[in-house]
Amino acid sequence: EKAPAEGEYIGEKLEITFVEEELELGSCIVAEVIMQDMNCMKTAFPEGEYSPYLIGDPLVMAEEAGAILAINADNSTYNTGGLVIRGSRLYSYEPWVGDMLLTYHDGSIKCVDASEISSEAMANEMIKTGVTNSFCGGFSLIKDGRVAEKTEDWEKKCAYTCIGMVAEGHYIIVVSNSNAGHTAGMTKAELASLLYKKNCSEAYILESGTECIFIF
């Protein structure tokens, strides 16, 4: 009925520790993930395939993928635009304006302006130079070591799934919810401050709304 307050997984190629941190109105889960092998980072689609408007059960998806830790990412099957790269394979390209997150073979992640990706050919070249995944529709919180400029909803509480990078293969994941009676969620200001204090040089909101997913 309630997730454990803290937990850990220690393996030869992967280490995960997480705790539930108290907020002013509720709580969030903060996980530290350290990978010795970047192949430990996997992505999954509902029913194992990229298909528009297909909905999957996160618990089933995590079990089928053999996941130790699973979180939700962008709504790639619902966005009508954007770049969808998963596992170094290009699934879809449509022009997109906004922030985008890229992950690389070396374990680094980078927040970029999606409008800079101007063609499908350019997206394929990115894969050749080491891009393994792309995520659109979110928001860059920290870029090149600097906290992003404040937006109109900077102090609005919301559910968030966010990933930040301390170093190559060393990540901080934060998940909060805003369910009635449980927690009011977090603000972008709180999220940015938490990740900045944990020495993240890049950080990106993968998903926001009312409910976000953390499976361990």
Disulfide bonds with the S-S distance in Angstrom:
none
